[in-house]
Amino acid sequence: MTAEVITLPRAQPSLDPMLALTATAMNSVNRVILDRMQSEIPLIPTLAGHLISGGGKRLRPMLTLAAAELIGYGGNRHHKLAAAVEFIHTATLLHDDVVDGSELRRGKAAANIIYGNPATVLVGDFLFSRSFELMVEDGSLRVLKILSNASAVIAEGEVDQLTAQRQIETSEERYLGIIGAKTAALFAAASRIAAVVAERSEKEEEALDAYGRNLGIAFQLVDDAIDYDSQAAEMGKDAGDDFREGKMTLPVILAYARGDEDERQFWRDAIAGRRSGDEELAEAIRLVRKHDAVAATRERARHFAQRAAEALSIFPDSKARAAMVEAAQFAVSRGY
Amino acid sequence: MTAEVITLPRAQPSLDPMLALTATAMNSVNRVILDRMQSEIPLIPTLAGHLISGGGKRLRPMLTLAAAELIGYGGNRHHKLAAAVEFIHTATLLHDDVVDGSELRRGKAAANIIYGNPATVLVGDFLFSRSFELMVEDGSLRVLKILSNASAVIAEGEVDQLTAQRQIETSEERYLGIIGAKTAALFAAASRIAAVVAERSEKEEEALDAYGRNLGIAFQLVDDAIDYDSQAAEMGKDAGDDFREGKMTLPVILAYARGDEDERQFWRDAIAGRRSGDEELAEAIRLVRKHDAVAATRERARHFAQRAAEALSIFPDSKARAAMVEAAQFAVSRGY
């Protein structure tokens, strides 16, 4: 058989237009990131670099860059601030890995496994401090306010998630509150700050905030759906981590709500950690599928992605807007 | 025997004059602390309160308040900033307890023992974010710069200390670099920011920075001396933690440098963790005493305390200055 490469027409929404839109500016952001994660203490750039160069999508700084394109900002202050956003995100990932006892992150051994929990916590603290140094250099108190508030809200969301862990009675409303805080707050802030440095109206700030916030919720919902999606699992993604950790996510909340008494007893035992082996994971995936809970979670995500796209309607049509709308569609279609 | 209470004349330097000097303002700072550690997530004030109301001396915010008295600052902006300083300190203590696997903090079970590592890391993150929110509310970019830089330096110092752990070849110079970063940087920043809000000269800022920095080094040296001081141990203080963790502190560095080849072999084994039981701790204390390494560490502390006091010579004599000088003397005499 001869190899013939056929490029299919793009059947699915993609992040590619947003990647293309922001590629040049992202090079500048990456230079700031690499420059500012340095330290005289060699372990700091080594550990930070393990995660930072580990193939993340840079989604949050990409939002800052895309929003700047959308509103036609001509300066470069947002490069430093986008790097600050990525540092905040990286710090939370490092601390999350310690909190969850993760073994893998982005398909590689997690930093805590290689370098230990102590160094991982401390390098997270360093990156977090460094992010504030970057913001202070930029000098906008409004940006500092937005991002310091987002950081506090993220931490609150993470603690709230911890408190809800292994609590089968967690409601959909509380779950939405948790992901709104731990994930969407930084998406919202990353988008909003582009309008702040460009000195655009409060209305534009709020539109970008709404875009980022709804997009963040959509991404998190789909992440949580994928963890119970056996098709995604067959495609080589890790599935079942949330289940084993007793994390309350929407697929479980819906399957539990829609289940009969026997099924509810299963979920109580499983989420409490009394039965959460491979056999129980298979049963959980079966129940989630039986009640269409992955599909329903994706439907919820579609709702928020729609709101994200709609929030951009105050801006004139442009390549940037189209790319951002497609990113919202992409958020929903991932992992199919 | 009848009980007769005799108040001895104060034979030793004390922190009392500084406590008295700052008592009223500290009430305001405590109100900010209690108000701003609140959150809708109940675990956050519970966990933070465990440490914050756990009887710490509030030494760092006290420096901000004392420095403000010294320079005659009449406003109240420094109350919020002193609370921010205490939040940074509390966040680092929470993370330190996770990093060190501490079981005790200030004589009580450490937060990580009661609430677990995950919540302890995340509440530390929350307090750290909250400290920046407080600074942003105050609105001074200079203060933000000083404290964000101090935070990054603290994290670097902690990582450096981690890297030096169990490394017998750590030099006195490197040790001084570590404690200058992990401890003295926040003492320096806490003192300096009083001059910033009072809009005093660079010279006064630098004098206060030097006071705080040298005082911080003196405090840390004496802390490290006490850990090898069997007299202090007999007085009910915990001793030997540093030894068991293989932390390289000045008493060990000096005893190792002054020891013969057999003694050096003992230290190599002990610090590497090959032999660090109670018997070895007793031997370590014996060797430290044999070489006067605790006394020499205290002598180093005296040198830095002297520099701290001298740095205040640019200010006219006052009750505040006398209290701050006595605090430096107190730093050296603690635990005798």
Chai-1 contact restraints between the chains, C-beta under 6 A:
chainA,res_idxA,chainB,res_idxB,connection_type,confidence,min_distance_angstrom,max_distance_angstrom,comment,restraint_id
A,S39,B,E156,contact,1.0,0.0,6.0,A-B,restraint_1
A,I41,B,E156,contact,1.0,0.0,6.0,A-B,restraint_2
A,I41,B,V159,contact,1.0,0.0,6.0,A-B,restraint_3
A,I41,B,D160,contact,1.0,0.0,6.0,A-B,restraint_4
A,L43,B,V159,contact,1.0,0.0,6.0,A-B,restraint_5
A,L43,B,T163,contact,1.0,0.0,6.0,A-B,restraint_6
A,I44,B,V159,contact,1.0,0.0,6.0,A-B,restraint_7
A,H95,B,V121,contact,1.0,0.0,6.0,A-B,restraint_8
A,V98,B,V121,contact,1.0,0.0,6.0,A-B,restraint_9
A,V99,B,P118,contact,1.0,0.0,6.0,A-B,restraint_10
A,V99,B,V121,contact,1.0,0.0,6.0,A-B,restraint_11
A,P118,B,V99,contact,1.0,0.0,6.0,A-B,restraint_12
A,P118,B,L162,contact,1.0,0.0,6.0,A-B,restraint_13
A,A119,B,L162,contact,1.0,0.0,6.0,A-B,restraint_14
A,V121,B,H95,contact,1.0,0.0,6.0,A-B,restraint_15
A,V121,B,V98,contact,1.0,0.0,6.0,A-B,restraint_16
A,V121,B,V99,contact,1.0,0.0,6.0,A-B,restraint_17
A,V121,B,V121,contact,1.0,0.0,6.0,A-B,restraint_18
A,L122,B,A155,contact,1.0,0.0,6.0,A-B,restraint_19
A,L122,B,E158,contact,1.0,0.0,6.0,A-B,restraint_20
A,L122,B,V159,contact,1.0,0.0,6.0,A-B,restraint_21
A,D125,B,A155,contact,1.0,0.0,6.0,A-B,restraint_22
A,F126,B,A155,contact,1.0,0.0,6.0,A-B,restraint_23
A,S129,B,S148,contact,1.0,0.0,6.0,A-B,restraint_24
A,S129,B,S151,contact,1.0,0.0,6.0,A-B,restraint_25
A,S129,B,A152,contact,1.0,0.0,6.0,A-B,restraint_26
A,S129,B,A155,contact,1.0,0.0,6.0,A-B,restraint_27
A,R130,B,A152,contact,1.0,0.0,6.0,A-B,restraint_28
A,F132,B,F132,contact,1.0,0.0,6.0,A-B,restraint_29
A,F132,B,S148,contact,1.0,0.0,6.0,A-B,restraint_30
A,E133,B,S148,contact,1.0,0.0,6.0,A-B,restraint_31
A,E133,B,A152,contact,1.0,0.0,6.0,A-B,restraint_32
A,V136,B,L144,contact,1.0,0.0,6.0,A-B,restraint_33
A,V136,B,K145,contact,1.0,0.0,6.0,A-B,restraint_34
A,V136,B,S148,contact,1.0,0.0,6.0,A-B,restraint_35
A,G139,B,L141,contact,1.0,0.0,6.0,A-B,restraint_36
A,L141,B,G139,contact,1.0,0.0,6.0,A-B,restraint_37
A,L144,B,V136,contact,1.0,0.0,6.0,A-B,restraint_38
A,K145,B,V136,contact,1.0,0.0,6.0,A-B,restraint_39
A,S148,B,S129,contact,1.0,0.0,6.0,A-B,restraint_40
A,S148,B,F132,contact,1.0,0.0,6.0,A-B,restraint_41
A,S148,B,E133,contact,1.0,0.0,6.0,A-B,restraint_42
A,S148,B,V136,contact,1.0,0.0,6.0,A-B,restraint_43
A,S151,B,S129,contact,1.0,0.0,6.0,A-B,restraint_44
A,A152,B,F126,contact,1.0,0.0,6.0,A-B,restraint_45
A,A152,B,S129,contact,1.0,0.0,6.0,A-B,restraint_46
A,A152,B,R130,contact,1.0,0.0,6.0,A-B,restraint_47
A,A152,B,E133,contact,1.0,0.0,6.0,A-B,restraint_48
A,A155,B,L122,contact,1.0,0.0,6.0,A-B,restraint_49
A,A155,B,D125,contact,1.0,0.0,6.0,A-B,restraint_50
A,A155,B,F126,contact,1.0,0.0,6.0,A-B,restraint_51
A,A155,B,S129,contact,1.0,0.0,6.0,A-B,restraint_52
A,E156,B,S39,contact,1.0,0.0,6.0,A-B,restraint_53
A,E156,B,I41,contact,1.0,0.0,6.0,A-B,restraint_54
A,E158,B,L122,contact,1.0,0.0,6.0,A-B,restraint_55
A,V159,B,I41,contact,1.0,0.0,6.0,A-B,restraint_56
A,V159,B,L43,contact,1.0,0.0,6.0,A-B,restraint_57
A,V159,B,I44,contact,1.0,0.0,6.0,A-B,restraint_58
A,V159,B,L122,contact,1.0,0.0,6.0,A-B,restraint_59
A,D160,B,I41,contact,1.0,0.0,6.0,A-B,restraint_60
A,L162,B,P118,contact,1.0,0.0,6.0,A-B,restraint_61
A,L162,B,A119,contact,1.0,0.0,6.0,A-B,restraint_62
A,T163,B,L43,contact,1.0,0.0,6.0,A-B,restraint_63
